[in-house]
Amino acid sequence: MKPPARSNSSKKQGRGALCNLPLLLLIGAIQFLVIYSPAIDRYMVMITKGKPGFPSLLMDGRRGFKLVEEEAIPPPRVRCDFADPRSDVCELEGAIRIRGSTSEVFVVSPSSGGGAGADMNMTGLAAGMNATSWTIQPYTRKGEARVMRGITTLTVRVVSPGDAPACTVRHDAPAVVYSNGGYCGNYYHDFNDNIIPLFVTARHLGGEVQLLVAQKQRWWFHKYREIVDGLTNYEAVDLGGDAAGEVRCFRRATLGLRSHKDLSIDPRRAPRNLSMVDFKRFLMWRYALPREHAIRTDELEDAGRAKKPRMLIVTRRSRRRFVNLPEIVALAEEVGFEVTTSDVMSPPVPEKDKQMKPSSDEGHARMADASALVNSFDAMVAVHGSGLTNLVFLPMNAVVVQVVPLGRMEGLAMDEYGVPPRDMNMRYIQYNITAEESTLSEVYPRAHPVLLDPMPIHKQSWSLVKDIYLGQQDVRINVRRFRPVLHKAIRLLR
């Protein structure tokens, strides 16, 4: 058998073939373009603009090229906690698709056999829950049926790749999905139900987290934008505002926020053992607060300086006001404090505007002012109520004095505002008033059950407790009885 002919030997055959090669190539190129240019045009349109079944290769990074990754869908992992009394939380890993317009979350399972979800690692679903479809309300007040009725319900579905909706947006950062509804707008609940749980759930991610917010309140996100911007590098998505066909795809997602206790954190249950001290330092960073520690009076005495510790007495515009405020101020000054009174958060509001929500710019400015104001004090006195929430801006080692109104409110007061100061390395004193110090004694006879035995009222309904003891009484402090409390406060600053 003869070996194949070498190409250089063939070049020499034919009269002048080598010399005419450029001319022949030019003629061939012209013929090719004339015959095939329409097909090339159609192909280029398909490449650049895409068509059904053939997506564009020039689309942005969220929509293109990653299609190849979707061909190998990993077995999903689902870890839920429906046993916690404060909030339900599900952590999802794998191919996660979220369609906000229908409040649906799809967990895509490869389903190599046994049906959708057969190969899934799943823990924590409540007894009797369907392992391929369940619901969750991503808000931290799960035990309060009245408020939870207004919270968006998410439906989680485990589906096969063929039943999953196609991705329209791909996110590299993991998602945290929660509701901005409920008690949103109440200062205490803003921190207790949203901000602190969001800190626990997202802070350890170092900003690489995409917030998907059901019932998003734009003014709220503007008011607390220093806090939100410190937790995420991305604009929070209004989940309910997504277009009907929008499907957001993630590799990881957390549905719901983790909430441990009132206005506080349990480091044993938090990622990286985050604590309320970490939260306080986070606020100091975000609001550029200068004082990490309160004044030490013994150090001032040793240095021979006459500077006094500063006390903030928080006033209220509604019920549970101090009706003898001048006497309390005079007592505190006599004990040795430099005293300021303020309601901290509420500027004067014209009567005609009292029913209007604050504008986002006004709320944002008030947060900056409030944080700086409170951080300048060493001690704070307030009647039980949302004004005590400002304690999060006090420096560490500061003293918090909570005045508890009549009505067997001692346990509630301790849970909501007694534990948090201690968890933030501050000092706490609780002052429980007597019937004589309540203006309810001017409304009801001395032997009335409202004054003598509030427990039957508690058993009857919380609404009645709230109406009488939180909504009808003010406080007239007995300054002789209150004096030892202020002496103790100034001693604790040593």
C-alpha positions in Angstrom: 0.0 0.0 0.0 1.3 3.4 -0.9 1.5 6.0 1.8 -0.9 9.0 1.5 0.3 11.7 -0.7 1.9 14.6 1.1 0.3 17.9 0.7 3.4 19.7 -0.5 3.7 17.3 -3.5 0.2 18.1 -4.6 0.9 21.8 -4.6 3.2 21.3 -7.5 0.6 19.6 -9.6 -1.6 21.6 -11.9 -0.5 24.5 -13.9 0.2 27.6 -11.7 -2.2 26.4 -8.9 0.0 27.8 -6.1 0.2 31.2 -7.8 -3.6 31.4 -8.2 -4.4 30.4 -4.6 -5.2 33.9 -3.2 -7.6 34.6 -6.1 -9.3 31.2 -5.6 -9.8 31.9 -1.8 -11.3 35.3 -2.5 -13.8 33.9 -5.0 -14.7 31.1 -2.6 -15.3 33.6 0.3 -17.6 35.7 -1.9 -19.6 32.7 -2.9 -19.9 31.5 0.8 -21.2 34.9 2.0 -23.8 35.1 -0.9 -25.2 31.7 -0.2 -25.0 31.5 3.7 -25.3 35.1 5.0 -29.1 34.9 5.8 -28.4 31.9 8.0 -25.5 33.6 9.7 -27.6 36.6 10.4 -30.3 34.5 12.1 -27.7 32.7 14.1 -26.1 35.9 15.4 -29.5 37.2 16.4 -30.1 34.0 18.3 -26.8 34.3 20.1 -27.1 37.9 21.1 -30.8 38.2 21.9 -31.8 34.7 22.6 -35.0 32.9 21.7 -37.3 30.3 23.3 -35.3 27.3 24.2 -31.9 28.9 23.4 -31.1 31.7 25.9 -28.6 34.3 25.0 -24.9 33.7 25.7 -24.3 37.5 26.1 -26.8 38.0 29.0 -25.6 39.3 32.3 -23.8 37.0 34.7 -26.9 36.4 36.8 -28.8 34.8 33.9 -26.2 33.3 31.6 -23.4 30.7 31.7 -24.7 29.4 35.1 -27.3 27.4 33.2 -24.6 24.6 32.9 -24.5 24.5 36.7 -28.2 23.8 36.9 -27.8 20.6 35.0 -26.3 19.0 38.1 -28.7 19.8 40.9 -27.3 18.8 44.3 -29.4 16.8 46.8 -31.2 19.4 48.9 -30.8 19.9 52.6 -33.6 21.2 54.8 -33.3 22.1 58.5 -36.4 23.5 60.1 -37.3 24.4 63.7 -41.0 24.5 64.3 -40.6 23.8 68.0 -39.3 27.2 69.1 -42.0 29.2 70.9 -41.0 32.6 69.3 -40.5 31.9 65.6 -40.4 29.2 62.9 -37.3 29.0 60.8 -36.2 26.8 57.9 -32.7 26.7 56.5 -32.5 25.4 52.9 -29.5 24.4 50.8 -29.4 23.2 47.2 -31.3 24.6 44.2 -33.7 27.1 45.8 -36.2 29.1 43.8 -38.4 31.8 45.2 -41.4 33.3 43.4 -42.5 36.4 45.4 -45.7 37.1 43.5 -47.2 33.8 44.7 -45.2 33.6 48.1 -43.8 30.2 47.0 -40.4 28.7 47.7 -39.3 25.7 45.6 -36.7 23.2 46.8 -35.5 21.4 43.6 -34.7 17.7 44.2 -32.8 15.5 41.7 -35.3 12.7 42.5 -33.0 9.9 41.2 -35.7 7.5 42.5 -38.6 7.4 44.8 -40.3 10.6 43.9 -39.5 14.3 44.6 -37.6 14.7 47.9 -36.6 11.0 48.2 -33.0 12.0 48.3 -33.4 15.0 50.6 -31.8 15.5 54.0 -34.6 16.9 56.0 -34.9 17.6 59.8 -37.2 19.6 62.1 -40.6 19.4 60.5 -43.4 19.3 63.0 -45.3 16.1 63.5 -47.9 15.5 60.8 -46.4 18.0 58.3 -46.2 17.0 54.7 -42.5 16.5 53.8 -43.1 17.7 50.2 -45.2 20.8 50.9 -45.6 23.0 54.0 -46.2 26.6 55.1 -44.2 29.0 57.3 -44.9 32.6 58.5 -41.6 34.4 58.7 -42.3 36.6 61.7 -41.1 36.4 65.3 -44.5 36.5 67.1 -45.8 33.0 66.3 -47.7 32.7 69.6 -49.9 35.7 69.0 -52.7 34.6 66.7 -54.2 38.1 66.3 -51.0 39.6 64.8 -50.0 36.4 62.9 -53.3 36.5 60.9 -51.9 39.5 59.0 -48.5 38.0 58.3 -47.7 36.7 54.8 -47.6 32.9 54.6 -44.9 31.2 52.5 -45.5 27.8 50.9 -42.5 25.6 50.5 -42.7 22.9 47.8 -40.2 20.1 47.1 -40.3 19.6 43.4 -38.5 17.7 40.6 -36.4 19.7 38.1 -39.2 19.4 35.5 -41.8 21.0 37.9 -39.6 23.8 39.1 -40.1 27.3 37.6 -37.3 28.6 35.4 -34.9 31.1 37.1 -35.1 34.7 35.9 -32.6 36.1 38.4 -29.7 34.3 40.0 -28.1 35.5 43.3 -24.7 34.5 44.5 -25.4 35.5 48.1 -27.7 33.5 50.3 -31.2 34.7 51.0 -32.9 35.6 54.3 -36.7 35.8 53.9 -38.9 37.5 56.6 -41.9 39.7 57.1 -41.8 43.5 57.9 -45.4 43.5 58.9 -46.9 42.8 62.4 -46.1 45.4 65.0 -43.8 47.3 62.6 -43.7 51.0 63.6 -43.7 50.4 67.4 -40.2 51.3 68.6 -39.8 48.4 71.0 -41.1 45.9 68.4 -38.9 47.3 65.7 -35.9 46.2 67.7 -37.4 43.1 69.4 -39.2 41.6 66.4 -37.1 42.7 63.5 -33.7 44.3 64.2 -32.2 42.0 66.8 -33.5 38.8 65.2 -32.2 40.0 61.8 -28.8 40.7 63.5 -28.8 37.1 64.9 -29.7 35.6 61.6 -27.6 37.6 59.2 -24.7 39.3 61.0 -22.3 36.3 60.7 -22.6 36.4 56.9 -20.6 39.6 56.8 -22.9 41.5 54.5 -23.1 38.8 51.9 -26.8 38.2 52.3 -29.8 39.1 50.2 -32.8 40.2 52.2 -36.2 39.2 50.7 -38.8 41.1 52.7 -42.5 40.3 52.7 -44.8 43.3 53.5 -41.8 45.6 53.1 -42.3 49.1 54.6 -40.0 51.5 52.7 -40.1 54.2 55.4 -39.0 51.6 57.9 -35.9 50.6 55.9 -35.0 54.3 55.5 -35.4 55.0 59.2 -33.1 52.2 60.2 -30.9 52.3 57.1 -27.6 52.5 59.2 -28.5 49.2 60.8 -29.7 47.5 57.6 -26.8 48.6 55.6 -24.5 47.2 58.2 -26.0 43.8 57.7 -26.3 43.5 54.0 -24.3 44.7 50.9 -27.5 44.6 48.8 -30.7 46.5 48.4 -33.5 44.6 50.3 -36.0 43.1 47.8 -39.7 43.8 48.2 -40.9 40.2 47.8 -44.5 41.2 47.2 -43.4 43.8 44.6 -41.7 41.3 42.3 -43.2 40.9 38.9 -45.5 38.0 38.2 -42.9 36.0 36.4 -39.9 36.8 38.6 -38.2 33.7 40.0 -35.1 34.3 42.2 -32.7 31.5 42.5 -30.3 30.8 45.4 -28.0 28.1 46.7 -29.0 28.8 50.3 -31.9 30.5 51.9 -33.2 31.0 55.5 -37.0 31.5 55.9 -37.8 33.4 59.1 -35.7 35.1 61.7 -34.2 33.5 64.9 -35.5 35.2 68.1 -34.2 34.0 71.5 -35.7 36.3 74.1 -37.1 39.8 74.6 -34.7 42.5 73.4 -31.8 40.1 73.8 -29.7 37.3 72.5 -28.7 33.9 73.8 -25.1 33.5 72.7 -25.3 29.7 73.1 -27.8 29.6 70.3 -26.4 32.3 68.0 -24.0 31.8 65.1 -20.4 32.5 66.3 -21.8 33.0 69.8 -23.0 36.5 69.0 -24.2 38.4 72.1 -25.9 41.6 73.0 -22.5 43.1 73.7 -21.7 42.4 70.0 -25.0 44.0 69.1 -24.3 47.1 71.2 -20.9 47.5 69.6 -22.5 47.0 66.2 -24.8 50.0 66.9 -21.9 52.1 68.1 -20.2 51.4 64.8 -23.2 52.1 62.7 -24.2 55.3 64.5 -20.6 56.4 65.2 -21.3 56.6 69.0 -18.3 57.9 70.9 -18.8 56.4 74.4 -18.3 52.7 74.9 -18.2 52.9 78.7 -20.1 55.1 81.2 -18.4 57.4 83.7 -16.6 55.9 86.7 -17.3 58.2 89.6 -14.5 56.8 91.8 -11.9 57.6 89.0 -13.2 61.2 88.9 -12.9 61.5 92.7 -9.3 60.2 92.6 -8.5 62.7 89.9 -10.1 65.5 91.9 -12.6 66.4 89.2 -16.1 67.6 90.0 -17.8 66.2 86.9 -21.2 64.6 87.7 -22.7 61.5 86.2 -25.4 62.4 83.7 -29.0 61.0 84.1 -31.7 60.9 81.4 -35.3 60.8 82.7 -37.4 59.5 79.8 -40.7 61.3 79.6 -43.9 60.1 77.9 -46.5 61.9 75.9 -49.3 59.4 76.7 -50.2 57.3 79.7 -47.6 56.1 82.3 -46.2 59.6 82.6 -44.4 61.0 85.7 -46.9 63.4 87.1 -44.5 64.9 89.6 -41.5 65.1 87.3 -40.0 68.3 88.9 -39.8 66.5 92.3 -38.0 63.6 90.7 -35.5 65.9 88.9 -34.8 67.8 92.1 -34.2 64.5 94.0 -31.8 63.2 91.3 -29.8 66.4 91.3 -29.7 66.4 95.1 -28.3 62.8 95.0 -25.5 64.0 92.7 -26.7 63.6 89.0 -26.8 66.1 86.3 -30.3 65.6 84.9 -32.0 65.9 81.5 -35.6 65.0 80.7 -36.6 64.0 77.2 -38.9 61.7 75.4 -35.9 61.1 73.1 -37.7 60.0 69.9 -40.8 62.3 69.4 -40.4 65.9 68.2 -43.4 68.2 68.6 -46.1 67.1 66.2 -48.9 69.4 65.0 -52.4 68.2 66.0 -53.5 67.8 62.4 -50.5 65.4 61.7 -50.8 63.2 64.8 -52.4 60.3 62.8 -49.8 60.4 60.1 -46.8 58.1 60.1 -43.4 59.9 60.3 -41.7 60.5 57.0 -38.7 58.4 56.3 -36.3 61.3 56.3 -37.7 62.5 59.7 -37.4 59.0 61.2 -33.9 58.6 60.0 -32.8 61.9 61.4 -34.5 61.1 64.7 -32.6 57.8 65.0 -29.3 59.6 64.5 -30.2 62.2 67.1 -31.7 59.7 69.6 -28.7 57.4 69.5 -26.2 60.3 70.1 -28.3 61.8 72.8 -28.8 58.5 74.8 -25.1 57.6 74.4 -24.1 60.8 76.3 -25.7 59.6 79.5 -24.5 57.4 82.3 -27.9 56.5 83.8 -31.5 56.3 82.5 -34.8 56.3 84.4 -38.1 55.5 82.6 -41.5 54.0 83.3 -42.1 50.6 81.7 -42.8 51.2 78.0 -41.1 51.6 74.6 -39.0 54.5 75.7 -36.8 52.1 77.6 -35.8 50.6 74.2 -33.3 53.4 74.0 -31.1 51.6 76.5 -29.5 49.9 73.5 -27.6 53.1 72.9 -26.3 53.6 76.5 -22.6 53.0 77.1 -21.7 49.8 78.9 -21.6 50.0 82.7 -24.5 52.5 82.5 -27.4 52.1 85.0 -31.0 51.5 83.9 -33.8 52.2 86.4 -37.2 50.8 85.3 -40.2 52.1 87.1 -42.9 49.4 87.0 -46.5 50.5 87.1 -49.2 48.9 89.2 -50.8 45.7 87.9 -48.6 42.8 88.6 -46.3 43.8 85.7 -43.1 42.9 87.5 -42.4 39.7 85.5 -43.2 41.2 82.2 -41.0 44.3 83.0 -38.1 42.1 84.0 -38.3 40.0 80.8 -38.6 42.9 78.4 -36.3 45.5 80.0 -34.6 43.9 83.0 -32.7 41.1 81.3 -31.3 43.1 78.3 -29.2 45.6 80.3 -27.5 42.8 82.1 -26.8 41.0 78.8 -25.2 44.3 77.6 -22.9 44.7 80.6 -25.0 47.4 82.2 -26.5 47.7 85.7 -30.2 47.3 86.3 -32.5 48.5 89.1 -36.3 47.8 89.1 -38.6 50.0 91.1 -42.1 48.6 91.6 -44.6 51.4 92.6 -47.3 51.0 95.2 -51.0 51.6 94.8 -50.5 55.1 96.4 -48.0 56.0 93.6 -50.5 55.1 90.9 -53.1 57.6 89.6 -55.5 54.5 89.5 -55.9 55.1 93.3 -57.6 58.4 92.4 -60.1 56.5 90.1 -60.9 53.3 92.0 -61.8 52.8 95.7 -58.9 51.6 97.9 -60.5 48.2 98.3 -61.2 47.7 94.5 -59.7 44.6 92.9 -57.9 46.7 90.3 -55.7 48.0 93.2 -55.7 45.0 95.5 -55.6 41.9 93.3 -54.8 42.4 89.6 -54.4 38.6 88.9 -58.1 37.9 88.1 -57.9 40.6 85.5 -54.8 39.0 84.0 -56.6 35.7 83.8 -59.6 37.3 82.2 -57.7 38.9 79.2 -54.5 40.7 78.3 -56.6 43.3 76.5 -58.2 44.3 79.8 -54.8 44.4 81.5 -53.5 46.6 78.7 -56.4 48.9 78.8 -56.4 49.5 82.6 -52.8 49.2 83.8 -51.0 50.4 80.6 -53.6 52.7 79.2 -55.2 54.4 82.2 -52.5 55.0 84.9 -49.8 57.6 85.4 -47.1 57.5 88.1 -46.6 59.8 91.1 -43.2 58.7 92.6 -42.9 58.8 96.3 -39.5 60.7 96.4 -38.7 59.5 99.9 -39.2 55.9 98.8 -37.3 56.5 95.6 -34.3 58.2 97.2 -32.4 54.9 98.0 -32.9 53.7 94.4 -31.0 56.8 93.1 -28.3 56.4 95.8 -27.8 52.9 94.6 -27.6 54.0 91.0 -24.9 56.4 91.7 -23.0 53.8 93.7 -23.2 51.4 90.8 -21.3 53.9 88.6 -18.2 53.6 90.8 
